[in-house]
Amino acid sequence: MAAAAIAVISGLATSAPASAITLPVDATVYLSGGGASPVGRCAPDLTIDNFNVTQTHSNYGSFVFNMSECITPPPPTTTYGGQFSFEFSNGTMVGTSYSIISSTSVPGVFNLDGEYAVTGGTGDCIGATGLLVSRGQLDRRLFPPDATAMLTLVGSVNVVPEPATYGLLLAGIGVVACAARRGSPAMGLDSAAA
């Protein structure tokens, strides 16, 4: 009987509309090198690619950062057509980005201000949407061959838990309720022990 109740509860949970959970995001990415190509997806403008960047940190742990943006050199300028992914161990967030590259008082060093619009995801980040504001600096004093950048991304992302998550939650509540109703000694509800 309990198994039938659990099956009914699970069925209801998987058909119920899911509600979004808002997650605050605070992340840092350190970029070094990266390629700029005039024959990439942004041709004839330059395509800046930074793939498999692992020098990252966030309030959800480390992640792999992948980013590709289009740019019309030289700085100061604005990037466009950006695509990114944050690959966490339990899911990936993807989206679009741009950065405004502005001059500083130090030659070869530029401010980076931009936005990363989260438009989807996989795993625990399924259905992710939100906006992350980025701020950082680009150092081109050793370019070529290397340029470095440090980015801080702050914002919030809405994710929609998979329906099975609600099903498991309700099934667990159902098992606890059935055990409590029966006065199961395993649950510590034995009145003789009291």
Secondary structure per residue as TSV (DSSP state, phi and psi in degrees):
chain	resnum	aa	ss	phi	psi
A	1	M	-	360.0	-42.4
A	2	A	H	-63.7	-37.5
A	3	A	H	-64.1	-38.5
A	4	A	H	-66.0	-40.1
A	5	A	H	-63.8	-41.0
A	6	I	H	-64.5	-40.8
A	7	A	H	-63.6	-40.7
A	8	V	H	-65.3	-45.4
A	9	I	H	-62.1	-43.3
A	10	S	H	-62.9	-40.5
A	11	G	H	-62.7	-40.9
A	12	L	H	-64.9	-40.3
A	13	A	H	-66.7	-38.3
A	14	T	H	-74.1	-19.1
A	15	S	H	-97.1	-8.0
A	16	A	S	-74.8	146.0
A	17	P	-	-67.1	138.0
A	18	A	-	-85.4	146.0
A	19	S	-	-110.0	148.8
A	20	A	-	-77.9	149.4
A	21	I	E	-112.7	130.9
A	22	T	E	-92.1	125.9
A	23	L	E	-115.1	126.3
A	24	P	E	-73.0	142.9
A	25	V	E	-125.6	131.0
A	26	D	E	-137.9	108.3
A	27	A	E	-133.8	154.1
A	28	T	E	-130.0	136.9
A	29	V	E	-129.2	131.5
A	30	Y	E	-110.1	119.4
A	31	L	E	-108.5	136.4
A	32	S	E	-139.2	129.1
A	33	G	-	85.7	-115.9
A	34	G	-	79.1	151.4
A	35	G	E	-108.0	148.8
A	36	A	E	-128.4	121.9
A	37	S	E	-129.6	135.4
A	38	P	T	-80.3	-4.8
A	39	V	T	-112.9	14.5
A	40	G	S	-80.7	-163.9
A	41	R	T	-64.2	-17.7
A	42	C	T	-98.2	3.5
A	43	A	T	-50.9	138.1
A	44	P	T	-84.9	-6.9
A	45	D	S	-71.9	171.2
A	46	L	E	-81.6	144.3
A	47	T	E	-105.7	121.4
A	48	I	E	-100.7	119.4
A	49	D	E	-116.9	132.3
A	50	N	E	-131.2	102.4
A	51	F	E	-114.7	147.7
A	52	N	E	57.1	41.0
A	53	V	E	-79.5	121.9
A	54	T	-	-111.7	-1.4
A	55	Q	-	-84.5	75.7
A	56	T	E	-136.1	161.6
A	57	H	E	-155.0	145.7
A	58	S	E	-150.7	171.9
A	59	N	T	-70.4	-2.2
A	60	Y	T	-113.4	14.2
A	61	G	-	99.0	-174.6
A	62	S	-	-72.3	158.5
A	63	F	-	-151.4	164.5
A	64	V	E	-97.3	126.7
A	65	F	E	-103.6	129.0
A	66	N	E	-127.4	133.4
A	67	M	E	-151.6	140.9
A	68	S	E	-138.3	126.9
A	69	E	E	-134.0	155.5
A	70	C	E	-100.1	145.1
A	71	I	E	-148.2	141.1
A	72	T	-	-102.5	105.4
A	73	P	S	-73.8	168.7
A	74	P	S	-91.7	166.8
A	75	P	S	-65.5	154.2
A	76	P	S	-74.5	143.5
A	77	T	E	-165.5	-173.3
A	78	T	E	-125.6	134.3
A	79	T	-	-79.8	161.8
A	80	Y	E	-149.0	166.9
A	81	G	E	62.1	28.3
A	82	G	E	-70.7	144.9
A	83	Q	E	-132.0	137.4
A	84	F	E	-144.0	163.1
A	85	S	E	-146.3	142.8
A	86	F	E	-114.0	111.0
A	87	E	E	-100.4	100.8
A	88	F	E	-88.1	168.4
A	89	S	T	-65.6	-24.7
A	90	N	T	-114.0	10.4
A	91	G	E	163.8	167.7
A	92	T	E	-127.7	136.4
A	93	M	E	-104.4	138.3
A	94	V	E	-130.1	162.3
A	95	G	E	172.6	-160.4
A	96	T	E	-119.6	158.6
A	97	S	E	-151.1	163.5
A	98	Y	E	-152.8	159.5
A	99	S	E	-138.5	139.5
A	100	I	E	-95.8	121.6
A	101	I	E	-105.0	113.7
A	102	S	E	-121.7	155.2
A	103	S	E	-71.8	153.7
A	104	T	-	-118.9	-177.3
A	105	S	S	-76.4	-9.4
A	106	V	S	-100.7	120.6
A	107	P	T	-59.2	133.1
A	108	G	T	87.6	-5.6
A	109	V	E	-113.8	130.9
A	110	F	E	-128.7	147.6
A	111	N	E	-81.7	143.9
A	112	L	E	-118.4	119.1
A	113	D	E	-130.4	127.6
A	114	G	E	-161.8	-169.2
A	115	E	E	-137.5	141.8
A	116	Y	E	-117.3	108.3
A	117	A	E	-90.9	112.2
A	118	V	E	-78.3	123.7
A	119	T	E	-119.2	0.0
A	120	G	E	174.7	-177.2
A	121	G	E	-178.9	179.0
A	122	T	E	-132.2	167.6
A	123	G	E	60.7	-133.5
A	124	D	T	-67.1	-11.0
A	125	C	T	-102.8	17.0
A	126	I	T	-60.7	137.2
A	127	G	T	70.1	17.9
A	128	A	-	-66.0	136.8
A	129	T	E	-142.8	149.8
A	130	G	E	159.6	-176.5
A	131	L	E	-134.7	128.4
A	132	L	E	-113.7	129.0
A	133	V	E	-92.4	130.6
A	134	S	E	-110.3	146.4
A	135	R	E	-147.7	139.3
A	136	G	E	-178.0	-165.9
A	137	Q	E	-134.8	143.8
A	138	L	E	-110.5	127.4
A	139	D	E	-112.7	110.5
A	140	R	-	-108.5	19.1
A	141	R	T	-67.1	-22.3
A	142	L	T	-106.8	18.4
A	143	F	T	-96.4	135.5
A	144	P	T	-75.2	158.8
A	145	P	T	-95.9	-19.7
A	146	D	-	-117.4	146.2
A	147	A	-	-130.7	145.0
A	148	T	E	-124.4	155.0
A	149	A	E	-149.9	146.3
A	150	M	E	-122.4	122.4
A	151	L	E	-117.0	139.8
A	152	T	E	-116.2	129.5
A	153	L	E	-118.9	127.1
A	154	V	E	-134.4	139.6
A	155	G	E	166.6	-158.0
A	156	S	E	-139.0	152.3
A	157	V	E	-130.8	135.8
A	158	N	E	-96.3	129.9
A	159	V	E	-123.7	151.1
A	160	V	-	-111.0	113.1
A	161	P	-	-61.0	147.9
A	162	E	-	-64.8	145.3
A	163	P	H	-55.6	-31.4
A	164	A	H	-61.8	-29.7
A	165	T	H	-61.2	-44.8
A	166	Y	H	-66.4	-38.2
A	167	G	H	-60.0	-44.8
A	168	L	H	-64.9	-40.8
A	169	L	H	-60.9	-49.4
A	170	L	H	-65.9	-37.3
A	171	A	H	-62.6	-42.1
A	172	G	H	-63.3	-42.1
A	173	I	H	-63.5	-39.3
A	174	G	H	-62.6	-41.9
A	175	V	H	-64.0	-44.6
A	176	V	H	-62.7	-41.9
A	177	A	H	-64.8	-43.1
A	178	C	H	-63.2	-43.3
A	179	A	H	-64.8	-40.4
A	180	A	H	-67.0	-38.7
A	181	R	H	-66.4	-37.4
A	182	R	H	-79.1	-11.9
A	183	G	T	69.9	41.4
A	184	S	-	-60.7	127.0
A	185	P	G	-62.2	-26.4
A	186	A	G	-65.2	-23.4
A	187	M	G	-91.6	1.4
A	188	G	T	76.6	25.3
A	189	L	-	-107.8	15.3
A	190	D	-	-71.2	115.7
A	191	S	G	-69.7	-22.5
A	192	A	G	-70.2	-28.3
A	193	A	G	-77.5	-15.3
A	194	A	-	-80.8	360.0
